[in-house]
């Protein structure tokens, strides 16, 4: 027969060997010692954290005739040995993923009233219980509410939110936590000693952090990466695509010093080495998070703000990695966004560096009459610009006036992307600024309603804010048309003329 896999070979057979779930172990042992076991349990939590193992341990404890003083199963009786070997007929394990229909639950309902064959109690372990259908849950509900005295149900799930509240309320719920990487390292080290495997601490640490709290996954990965009875960090690093701590530290230092060239060089080296950029980004985020929490404890406000911004930018980059054509492009853009804070994307094909400290006021219009708004008589303070062709730029603290908007209206049109918006905005004949509200005056109601559509209005407001570094709320009005008669005539004169034309007479009352 083939040898057992390590995770099955080292599966805990007593509560004392259950690691990482002390709150569950202590509570269950207390209930067993005081004979307070309930007939329905619900174990929930991430995969590989010991739910099914704990269910089997509880089944042993409920049936073992020779419990120890600590309420542990004796491991010596036939019942304990049969449960360990999976031979006990009174322990029924059901995979709800493949037995999810109401017919299977009805069949179960018919069988639970039969007395146990060998053990004191009949135990039903239903794994992945969230996979049951609505009808199957309804059929299970009655059994959980009024089970026979000798029947116990233990439900296990990784997705507690899919379990109906009516089921949860009839069970004693236990939440299993992700196991701490240090505990996983200790367990892997124990297995390595038992199996005579030379394992480097750095390799065990890499495996423990990679599995994200799942001990079963850690043991399986540990077994997979063993080579010639050795577990070496370089081998683990190559197989898992892990970037070394030194590289992570150098990349983080480059970001902190806003050295985009150094950070981009590191990304290029990783690309040549064939590294997984998704895994690299996760490692960066974990490293930054660790430093963020440390800075928070030390009350380093500036560092906290920088690292929160870093996390936000690289989190967005991570979400773009799956759909990118060039593997390293999202991370390169993230580096530039973080390091070059003064970079402002004005056009999709152009990057213009605009110093944040510059406060430039517009004095002249830069567009022709077909695109520029007519200026109102507003007094502005002129300043010198480097070139008459450059568009004016405003700092967030500058005092914005209507004339400034008129002077840069051509640039607003350049930034807009939607053709219908650009066409409609050309029919604006005047504007006025009151606080943050920019009121545009249109010749036609049609164009006004078009511009004020939610998506187009938001695009226009974003374009204005991008150019002027100032928040805007856009509204619109239709220009009033005053139609006056070219040759006004008096009422009396017009009435007399009408009487002459139609051969009538005017009768005075």
VEXPAMAR-925381 format. One record per residue (C-alpha): x, y, z. Coordinates in steps of 0.25 Angstrom, whole numbers, plus 5000, padded with zeros to 4 digits. Example, Ala and Ser with C-alpha at 12.3 -4.5 7.8 and 13.67 -1.06 7.14 Angstrom:
BEGIN
PT    c1    c2    c3
PT  5049  4982  5031
PT  5055  4996  5029
// end
This chain:
BEGIN
PT    c1    c2    c3
PT  5000  5000  5000
PT  5004  5014  4997
PT  5009  5022  5009
PT  5000  5032  5016
PT  5002  5047  5012
PT  5008  5055  5023
PT  4995  5063  5026
PT  4987  5050  5029
PT  4999  5043  5036
PT  5000  5055  5046
PT  4985  5058  5047
PT  4982  5061  5062
PT  4976  5049  5069
PT  4974  5055  5083
PT  4970  5069  5087
PT  4983  5072  5093
PT  4990  5071  5079
PT  4980  5081  5072
PT  4988  5093  5070
PT  4984  5108  5067
PT  4969  5106  5072
PT  4971  5107  5087
PT  4957  5114  5089
PT  4950  5102  5082
PT  4958  5092  5089
PT  4956  5097  5103
PT  4941  5100  5101
PT  4938  5086  5096
PT  4946  5079  5107
PT  4939  5087  5118
PT  4926  5083  5112
PT  4930  5068  5111
PT  4935  5068  5126
PT  4922  5074  5131
PT  4913  5065  5122
PT  4908  5077  5115
PT  4909  5073  5100
PT  4898  5078  5091
PT  4892  5070  5079
PT  4896  5080  5068
PT  4909  5087  5066
PT  4913  5096  5055
PT  4928  5098  5052
PT  4932  5109  5042
PT  4944  5116  5037
PT  4955  5116  5026
PT  4959  5103  5019
PT  4970  5095  5026
PT  4968  5100  5040
PT  4964  5087  5047
PT  4948  5087  5046
PT  4947  5073  5041
PT  4958  5068  5050
PT  4951  5074  5062
PT  4938  5068  5058
PT  4945  5054  5058
PT  4951  5057  5072
PT  4938  5061  5077
PT  4931  5048  5071
PT  4942  5040  5079
PT  4940  5047  5092
PT  4925  5045  5091
PT  4926  5030  5088
PT  4939  5026  5096
PT  4936  5018  5108
PT  4949  5021  5115
PT  4951  5036  5115
PT  4963  5041  5122
PT  4962  5051  5134
PT  4963  5062  5124
PT  4952  5057  5116
PT  4961  5052  5105
PT  4958  5039  5097
PT  4967  5028  5102
PT  4972  5024  5088
PT  4973  5009  5093
PT  4958  5004  5092
PT  4952  4998  5079
PT  4943  5010  5077
PT  4955  5020  5077
PT  4963  5011  5068
PT  4951  5009  5058
PT  4949  5024  5057
PT  4964  5027  5055
PT  4964  5016  5044
PT  4950  5021  5038
PT  4943  5008  5041
PT  4933  5011  5051
PT  4919  5009  5045
PT  4912  5019  5055
PT  4921  5030  5050
PT  4915  5035  5037
PT  4922  5046  5029
PT  4914  5053  5018
PT  4919  5062  5007
PT  4908  5072  5005
PT  4915  5076  4992
PT  4911  5063  4985
PT  4899  5060  4994
PT  4892  5073  4994
PT  4878  5069  4989
PT  4865  5068  4998
PT  4865  5053  4995
PT  4878  5050  5002
PT  4874  5058  5014
PT  4860  5050  5014
PT  4868  5037  5014
PT  4876  5042  5025
PT  4864  5045  5033
PT  4858  5031  5031
PT  4871  5025  5037
PT  4874  5034  5049
PT  4863  5027  5057
PT  4871  5014  5057
PT  4879  5010  5069
PT  4894  5011  5068
PT  4901  4998  5064
PT  4913  4998  5072
PT  4916  5011  5079
PT  4907  5019  5089
PT  4904  5030  5080
PT  4902  5031  5065
PT  4910  5043  5060
PT  4907  5050  5046
PT  4918  5059  5041
PT  4912  5068  5029
PT  4924  5075  5022
PT  4922  5087  5013
PT  4908  5088  5018
PT  4906  5101  5011
PT  4904  5094  4998
PT  4891  5088  5002
PT  4879  5093  4994
PT  4868  5101  5001
PT  4859  5089  5002
PT  4869  5080  5008
PT  4872  5091  5018
PT  4857  5091  5022
PT  4857  5076  5023
PT  4870  5076  5032
PT  4864  5087  5041
PT  4854  5078  5048
PT  4864  5067  5051
PT  4873  5078  5057
PT  4862  5083  5066
PT  4857  5069  5071
PT  4868  5059  5069
PT  4867  5045  5076
PT  4875  5045  5089
PT  4886  5036  5083
PT  4889  5045  5070
PT  4898  5056  5069
PT  4900  5065  5057
PT  4913  5073  5054
PT  4912  5082  5042
PT  4925  5088  5036
PT  4926  5100  5026
PT  4935  5110  5020
PT  4924  5119  5016
PT  4916  5122  5028
PT  4908  5134  5021
PT  4901  5123  5012
PT  4895  5116  5024
PT  4881  5120  5028
PT  4879  5127  5041
PT  4869  5116  5045
PT  4880  5105  5044
PT  4890  5114  5051
PT  4880  5117  5063
PT  4879  5102  5066
PT  4894  5099  5066
PT  4905  5102  5076
PT  4914  5110  5067
PT  4929  5110  5067
PT  4938  5120  5059
PT  4951  5114  5055
PT  4962  5124  5052
PT  4974  5125  5043
PT  4986  5119  5049
PT  4997  5128  5053
PT  5009  5126  5044
PT  5018  5124  5056
PT  5009  5112  5061
PT  5010  5106  5047
PT  5025  5107  5047
PT  5026  5100  5060
PT  5017  5089  5055
PT  5025  5087  5042
PT  5038  5087  5050
PT  5032  5076  5058
PT  5028  5068  5046
PT  5042  5070  5040
PT  5049  5065  5052
PT  5040  5052  5052
PT  5042  5049  5038
PT  5057  5052  5038
PT  5056  5064  5029
PT  5067  5075  5029
PT  5058  5088  5028
PT  5064  5102  5028
PT  5056  5112  5037
PT  5055  5122  5026
PT  5048  5111  5017
PT  5038  5107  5028
PT  5035  5122  5030
PT  5033  5124  5015
PT  5023  5112  5014
PT  5016  5117  5027
PT  5013  5131  5022
PT  5010  5126  5008
PT  4998  5117  5012
PT  4990  5129  5019
PT  4987  5121  5032
PT  4983  5107  5027
PT  4991  5096  5034
PT  4986  5085  5025
PT  4991  5093  5012
PT  5004  5096  5020
PT  5007  5081  5022
PT  5003  5078  5008
PT  5012  5088  5002
PT  5023  5085  5012
PT  5023  5070  5007
PT  5022  5075  4992
PT  5035  5083  4993
PT  5044  5073  5000
PT  5056  5069  4992
PT  5065  5058  4996
PT  5061  5059  5010
PT  5063  5074  5010
PT  5055  5087  5010
PT  5064  5098  5005
PT  5060  5113  5004
PT  5065  5115  4990
PT  5057  5103  4985
PT  5044  5108  4992
PT  5047  5122  4987
PT  5048  5117  4973
PT  5036  5108  4973
PT  5026  5118  4980
PT  5031  5130  4972
PT  5035  5137  4985
PT  5044  5150  4985
PT  5055  5151  4995
PT  5053  5160  5007
PT  5065  5168  5003
PT  5058  5171  4989
PT  5046  5175  4996
PT  5053  5184  5006
PT  5061  5191  4994
PT  5048  5193  4987
PT  5041  5199  4999
PT  5053  5208  5002
PT  5053  5213  4987
PT  5038  5216  4989
PT  5041  5224  5002
PT  5052  5232  4996
PT  5043  5234  4983
PT  5054  5229  4975
PT  5046  5224  4963
PT  5058  5220  4955
PT  5063  5210  4965
PT  5049  5204  4968
PT  5047  5202  4953
PT  5060  5195  4951
PT  5056  5185  4962
PT  5043  5182  4954
PT  5051  5180  4942
PT  5061  5171  4948
PT  5049  5163  4954
PT  5043  5162  4940
PT  5056  5156  4934
PT  5056  5146  4945
PT  5041  5142  4942
PT  5036  5146  4956
PT  5021  5145  4958
PT  5017  5160  4959
PT  5004  5157  4967
PT  5011  5149  4977
PT  5022  5161  4978
PT  5011  5171  4980
PT  5004  5163  4991
PT  5018  5162  4998
PT  5020  5177  4996
PT  5006  5180  5002
PT  5009  5171  5014
PT  5022  5178  5016
PT  5016  5191  5016
PT  5005  5187  5025
PT  5014  5182  5035
PT  5022  5195  5035
PT  5009  5203  5035
PT  5005  5196  5048
PT  5018  5199  5054
PT  5018  5214  5050
PT  5004  5215  5056
PT  5009  5209  5069
PT  5020  5220  5069
PT  5010  5231  5065
PT  5018  5235  5052
PT  5007  5242  5045
PT  5015  5246  5033
PT  5020  5232  5031
PT  5006  5227  5033
PT  5000  5236  5022
PT  5011  5232  5012
PT  5009  5217  5014
PT  4994  5218  5013
PT  4995  5225  5000
PT  5005  5214  4996
PT  4996  5203  5000
PT  4984  5209  4992
PT  4992  5211  4979
PT  4998  5197  4979
PT  4985  5191  4983
PT  4979  5197  4970
PT  4991  5192  4963
PT  4989  5178  4968
PT  4974  5178  4963
PT  4979  5182  4949
PT  4990  5171  4948
PT  4980  5160  4943
PT  4976  5168  4931
PT  4989  5175  4926
PT  4996  5172  4913
PT  5010  5176  4919
PT  5012  5168  4932
PT  5020  5179  4939
PT  5012  5191  4934
PT  5002  5193  4945
PT  5014  5193  4955
PT  5022  5202  4947
PT  5010  5212  4947
PT  5008  5210  4962
PT  5023  5214  4964
PT  5022  5226  4956
PT  5009  5231  4962
PT  5015  5229  4976
PT  5029  5235  4974
PT  5026  5246  4964
PT  5015  5253  4972
PT  5016  5265  4963
PT  5012  5257  4950
PT  4999  5261  4944
PT  4993  5253  4933
PT  4987  5264  4924
PT  4986  5255  4911
PT  4986  5240  4909
PT  4999  5241  4901
PT  5006  5253  4909
PT  5012  5254  4923
PT  5014  5268  4928
PT  5022  5271  4940
PT  5015  5283  4947
PT  5022  5287  4960
PT  5012  5288  4972
PT  5018  5301  4977
PT  5015  5309  4965
PT  5003  5318  4966
PT  5001  5324  4952
PT  4989  5333  4949
PT  4983  5335  4935
PT  4983  5348  4928
PT  4981  5345  4914
PT  4972  5336  4906
PT  4979  5325  4899
PT  4969  5320  4889
PT  4962  5325  4877
PT  4948  5331  4877
PT  4941  5318  4873
PT  4945  5311  4886
PT  4948  5322  4896
PT  4937  5328  4905
PT  4935  5343  4904
PT  4941  5349  4917
PT  4934  5358  4926
PT  4939  5370  4932
PT  4946  5364  4944
PT  4959  5370  4950
PT  4971  5360  4952
PT  4985  5361  4956
PT  4995  5358  4945
PT  5007  5350  4947
PT  5018  5346  4937
PT  5018  5333  4930
PT  5029  5325  4923
PT  5022  5324  4910
PT  5010  5330  4904
PT  5006  5316  4899
PT  5006  5309  4912
PT  4993  5307  4919
PT  4991  5314  4932
PT  4992  5305  4945
PT  4985  5308  4958
PT  4989  5303  4972
PT  4978  5298  4982
PT  4980  5311  4990
PT  4979  5321  4978
PT  4967  5330  4977
PT  4959  5326  4965
PT  4951  5336  4957
PT  4942  5335  4945
PT  4953  5341  4936
PT  4962  5330  4939
PT  4952  5320  4934
PT  4950  5328  4921
PT  4965  5329  4919
PT  4967  5314  4920
PT  4954  5309  4913
PT  4961  5303  4901
PT  4969  5294  4910
PT  4956  5289  4917
PT  4952  5285  4903
PT  4965  5278  4901
PT  4963  5270  4913
PT  4949  5265  4911
PT  4948  5251  4904
PT  4933  5249  4901
PT  4930  5255  4887
PT  4916  5259  4890
PT  4920  5267  4902
PT  4931  5274  4894
PT  4921  5278  4884
PT  4910  5282  4894
PT  4920  5290  4902
PT  4924  5299  4889
PT  4910  5305  4890
PT  4913  5311  4904
PT  4912  5326  4902
PT  4915  5331  4916
PT  4918  5327  4930
PT  4919  5332  4944
PT  4926  5326  4957
PT  4919  5327  4970
PT  4927  5320  4981
PT  4929  5306  4975
PT  4917  5306  4966
PT  4920  5309  4951
PT  4907  5314  4944
PT  4908  5312  4929
PT  4899  5320  4920
PT  4894  5312  4907
PT  4887  5317  4895
PT  4879  5304  4894
PT  4872  5296  4905
PT  4876  5284  4897
PT  4891  5286  4899
PT  4889  5290  4913
PT  4881  5277  4917
PT  4892  5269  4909
PT  4903  5275  4917
PT  4896  5273  4931
PT  4894  5258  4929
PT  4900  5252  4941
PT  4912  5245  4934
PT  4915  5257  4925
PT  4914  5267  4936
PT  4923  5258  4945
PT  4933  5257  4934
PT  4933  5273  4932
PT  4934  5275  4947
PT  4946  5266  4947
PT  4953  5273  4936
PT  4951  5286  4942
PT  4957  5281  4955
PT  4968  5275  4948
PT  4972  5288  4942
PT  4969  5298  4953
PT  4972  5289  4965
PT  4959  5294  4970
PT  4945  5286  4973
PT  4934  5290  4964
PT  4919  5288  4963
PT  4913  5291  4949
PT  4899  5296  4947
PT  4893  5303  4934
PT  4883  5313  4929
PT  4877  5316  4916
PT  4880  5330  4911
PT  4868  5339  4910
PT  4864  5345  4897
PT  4859  5359  4897
PT  4851  5361  4884
PT  4847  5376  4881
PT  4839  5381  4870
PT  4848  5389  4860
PT  4837  5399  4857
PT  4827  5400  4868
PT  4814  5407  4865
PT  4803  5412  4874
PT  4790  5404  4877
PT  4781  5415  4871
PT  4789  5416  4858
PT  4789  5401  4856
PT  4774  5400  4858
PT  4770  5411  4848
PT  4779  5405  4838
PT  4772  5392  4839
PT  4758  5398  4838
PT  4762  5405  4825
PT  4768  5392  4819
PT  4756  5384  4822
PT  4745  5395  4820
PT  4740  5396  4834
PT  4739  5407  4844
PT  4743  5408  4859
PT  4732  5409  4869
PT  4735  5416  4882
PT  4728  5411  4894
// end
